[in-house]
Amino acid sequence: MIDIKENIRKVREELQQSVTLVAVSKFHSVREIETALEAGQVDFGESYVQELVAKHETLGDRVRWHMIGHLQTNKVRFIAPFIHMIQSVDSIRLVQEIDRQAGKCGRTIDCLLEVHVAMEESKTGWNIEDLILESERGTFAAYRNVRFRGVMGMASNTLDMERIEGDFRAIASCHDKLCGYFDDCFDIVSMGMSEDYKAAVRCGSTMVRVGSSIFGPRPMKHTAGQ
Ligand SMILES: *Cc1c(COP(=O)(O)O)cnc(C)c1O
């Protein structure tokens, strides 16, 4: 039996007060999210727009919804009215569209810049040099309806702890380098998942995204519906 409330308590116990716990609920049911809500958990992460919209329709704004999966520009409008934070911002085009849709809703949307440091090939996430270059150019200063809050990243999918910690340090150091180009609220380093959140916090994480350690293994879905 998976005891969601007990799992949340255990993960919290490992974290300092200053670290935000985002419970990653993708593929898990509204009922399971409600159980987590009863345990005082308010931040939840989802990876797919359709699933996120459906869950928001049921649970509404009792939840602070975080988009953590790859976001296509043509889907931004579905989440702009309610999303609490978009953690997976990986292109200027996406920033432009979030700014536009946030403006239409009369909102300012908190965003994290997703950086890619892991050894796996991936099309998502900025490489650090490009991100610093864009920041130097002032690219991110032009958007009134987007508030940049920090960076998000993932470590390599490996058991090599040194490599994992190296990746986390690279993400944290990227945040430090970018700080000067943003204002004081650029204070979030979102890194660490079920297998590695303790290492992430040692390396400077201020926000962890934990799924299976809270909700148990995810039901298998090979083609997660977007
Ligand atoms: C699924 C997911 C997580 C949570 O992973 P667990 O290993 O279940 O804790 C965290 N971050 C992102 C971006 C994810 O897609």
The ligand as a Gaussian input file, in Angstrom:
#p B3LYP/6-31G(d) Opt

LIG

0 1
 C        8.421000      13.089000     -13.986000
 C        9.308000      14.214000     -13.663000
 C        9.805000      14.415000     -12.351000
 C        9.527000      13.445000     -11.191000
 O       10.209000      12.250000     -11.363000
 P       10.277000      11.122000     -10.190000
 O       11.472000      10.337000     -10.551000
 O        9.011000      10.353000     -10.289000
 O       10.400000      11.826000      -8.909000
 C       10.565000      15.537000     -12.118000
 N       10.854000      16.416000     -13.089000
 C       10.412000      16.258000     -14.354000
 C       10.769000      17.274000     -15.373000
 C        9.637000      15.158000     -14.679000
 O        9.219000      15.002000     -15.943000

